[in-house]
Each structure stands twice: as C-alpha cells, then as structure tokens.
C-alpha cells in the first residue's frame, strides 16, 4: 500500500514538474516587451531609433553602419545603414541596374534583398506591412545560413528626401520567434530628426 501511494505521489510530482517546464518554455517563446520599454538613441542629429535597454552599442557589427546595437548573450543585433539617395540613384543608373519603372525605395530594397538572399543562399523572403509616419518604407523577413549559422532577419527600408536607410535586425533561427516583436518595435520607432 505504501509503495502505491509513493508511486502515485511520484507521478503527480512528475506531472507538475513537466507542466512547469512546458509553461516556462512557452514563456520563452515571445519576449514580453512594449514600445514603452525601449530607450531612444539619436544619431548625428539625423534620426533616432529605440532599442531595449539590454542592447548596447557595438561598433564592430558593420563598418558602414551609423547605428550598431546588440546583446551577444541574447544574440540580438540591430544596425542602420544610411546612404545618400542621389548617389545611390546615380551609381545604379551608371551601371545600368536602376529600373525607371520602379520607385527609388523599390529599386533600393529589391537590390539589397536580392544581394542578401544570395549571400544567405535563401529562397525564403516575405514582405511585411510596414508603415512609418510620413515616410515611404518597406520591410522583409529573410532567413538563411551564413558562416554555418541559421539566422533570421527583419530588414526595413526607409526613404527620406536625402537618404536611403536600411534597418536590419537579426538573431539565430531558434530565437527569432521570441524577438520578432522586439525587432518590429525597434524598426517602428525609427524617426527622422529634420
């Protein structure tokens, strides 16, 4: 009799422990963060973008980026690359790859996404609905393997009167679901200063 009670108690504890593990894993599936949890960073009196306080400046992510923030422990990264809009148009027209039937942002985003897709050896690209107040913008999700690491990227493109901006956030594949909302909040916080 004692053995059966001990056995039943052991099963009950196992079930409770399994439920706690499952609940804990479910809570890891999405980071619980909102826009009010982000910290605004201003760049060169040109634009601002907000990031969670756990992300810190990391100047080694991309030599061309004007904004580089990351958390290597959470494996979350965000950069912004800005380019002179007219120089981009002139350079692409000079080499014959500018398509006059597309808008500037369509030319820019199409070229960048295709180039990135090739380097990732990825077929998976999804265009998302991305609107920023008074700005022309586009956003895409990509995933692929780079340097042997399977990663997911959220890439936003913003057009201003003078510049083109590429906003890129990424993490390893198995963490993307958790941080996708955070990446969207970061990119949605982008604002021009002028």
C-alpha positions in Angstrom: 0.0 0.0 0.0 2.8 2.4 0.9 4.6 1.7 -2.3 1.5 2.5 -4.4 1.0 5.8 -2.5 4.7 6.7 -3.1 4.3 5.7 -6.8 1.2 7.9 -7.2 2.9 10.8 -5.5 5.9 10.4 -7.7 3.7 10.5 -10.8 1.9 13.6 -9.5 5.2 15.4 -8.9 6.4 14.4 -12.4 3.2 15.8 -14.0 3.5 19.1 -12.0 7.2 19.4 -12.9 6.5 18.7 -16.6 3.8 21.3 -16.6 6.2 23.9 -15.1 8.8 23.1 -17.7 6.2 23.4 -20.5 4.9 26.7 -19.0 8.4 28.0 -18.7 9.3 27.1 -22.3 6.1 28.8 -23.5 7.0 32.0 -21.7 10.3 31.9 -23.6 8.5 31.8 -27.0 7.9 35.5 -27.1 9.6 38.4 -25.3 7.2 40.4 -23.3 8.2 43.9 -24.3 6.4 47.1 -25.5 7.4 50.4 -27.0 7.5 52.0 -23.5 10.3 49.6 -22.6 12.6 50.9 -25.3 15.3 53.6 -25.0 15.7 56.2 -27.7 19.1 56.7 -29.3 19.7 59.8 -31.5 22.3 59.5 -34.3 24.1 62.5 -35.7 21.1 64.8 -35.4 19.8 62.8 -38.4 17.5 60.1 -37.0 16.5 58.3 -33.8 15.7 54.7 -33.2 14.8 53.0 -29.9 16.1 49.7 -28.5 15.6 47.6 -25.3 18.0 48.7 -22.5 19.7 45.3 -22.7 21.1 46.2 -26.1 24.3 48.2 -26.0 26.4 49.9 -28.7 28.7 47.6 -30.5 30.8 49.3 -33.1 32.2 46.1 -34.7 29.0 44.8 -36.4 29.3 46.6 -39.8 31.8 49.2 -41.0 29.1 51.1 -43.0 26.5 51.3 -40.2 25.7 54.5 -38.4 23.9 52.6 -35.7 25.0 49.3 -34.2 23.4 47.9 -31.1 23.5 44.3 -29.8 23.3 41.9 -26.9 25.6 39.0 -27.6 24.2 36.9 -24.8 20.6 37.1 -26.2 22.1 37.0 -29.7 20.1 40.1 -30.8 21.5 42.6 -33.2 20.3 45.7 -34.9 22.1 48.1 -37.3 21.2 51.0 -39.5 23.0 51.8 -42.7 22.2 55.1 -44.4 23.2 56.2 -47.9 22.9 59.3 -49.9 19.8 58.9 -52.1 21.1 60.7 -55.2 24.4 58.9 -55.1 22.6 55.6 -55.0 20.4 56.5 -58.0 23.3 57.9 -60.0 25.5 54.8 -59.3 22.8 52.4 -60.2 21.9 54.3 -63.4 25.6 54.4 -64.3 26.0 50.6 -64.1 22.6 50.0 -65.8 20.7 48.3 -63.0 18.3 51.1 -62.0 14.8 50.3 -63.1 12.9 53.5 -64.0 9.5 51.8 -63.8 10.1 51.2 -60.0 10.2 53.8 -57.2 13.5 54.6 -55.5 12.7 52.5 -52.5 11.6 49.6 -54.7 14.9 49.7 -56.6 16.9 50.0 -53.3 15.1 47.3 -51.4 14.9 44.9 -54.3 18.6 45.2 -54.9 19.5 44.8 -51.2 17.2 41.9 -50.5 18.3 40.0 -53.6 22.0 40.6 -52.7 21.3 39.5 -49.1 19.4 36.5 -50.3 22.3 35.4 -52.5 24.8 35.6 -49.6 22.4 33.6 -47.3 21.6 31.2 -50.1 17.9 31.6 -49.2 14.7 31.3 -51.1 12.6 32.5 -48.2 11.6 36.1 -48.4 8.4 37.6 -47.0 7.3 41.2 -47.5 5.5 42.6 -44.4 3.2 45.6 -44.0 5.5 48.4 -42.7 4.3 51.9 -42.3 6.2 54.8 -40.7 4.5 58.2 -40.2 5.1 60.4 -43.3 7.8 58.1 -44.6 8.0 55.7 -47.5 9.0 52.3 -46.1 9.2 48.6 -46.9 10.0 45.6 -44.7 11.0 42.0 -45.3 11.7 38.8 -43.4 14.5 36.5 -44.6 16.2 33.5 -43.2 19.2 31.5 -44.3 22.6 30.2 -43.3 25.7 32.5 -43.1 29.0 31.2 -41.8 27.3 28.0 -40.8 24.7 29.7 -38.6 21.0 29.6 -39.4 19.7 33.1 -38.7 16.5 35.1 -39.3 16.5 38.8 -40.4 14.0 41.6 -40.3 15.1 44.2 -42.8 13.3 47.6 -43.1 14.0 50.2 -45.8 13.1 53.9 -45.3 13.3 56.7 -47.9 13.8 60.3 -47.0 14.3 63.3 -49.2 18.1 63.0 -49.0 18.9 59.4 -47.8 18.0 55.8 -48.0 18.1 53.8 -44.8 18.4 50.1 -44.2 17.3 48.9 -40.8 18.5 45.3 -40.1 17.7 43.2 -37.0 18.6 39.6 -36.6 19.1 36.6 -34.3 19.7 32.9 -34.6 16.8 30.9 -36.1 15.5 29.3 -32.9 15.2 32.7 -31.1 13.6 34.7 -33.9 10.0 33.9 -32.8 10.8 35.2 -29.3 12.4 38.5 -30.6 10.4 39.3 -33.7 8.0 41.6 -31.8 11.0 43.4 -30.3 12.6 43.8 -33.7 9.4 45.2 -35.1 9.1 47.7 -32.2 12.7 48.8 -32.8 12.1 49.4 -36.5 8.8 51.0 -36.0 10.5 53.5 -33.6 12.6 54.9 -36.4 12.2 58.7 -36.8 13.9 61.4 -38.8 15.1 64.4 -36.8 14.5 67.0 -39.5 
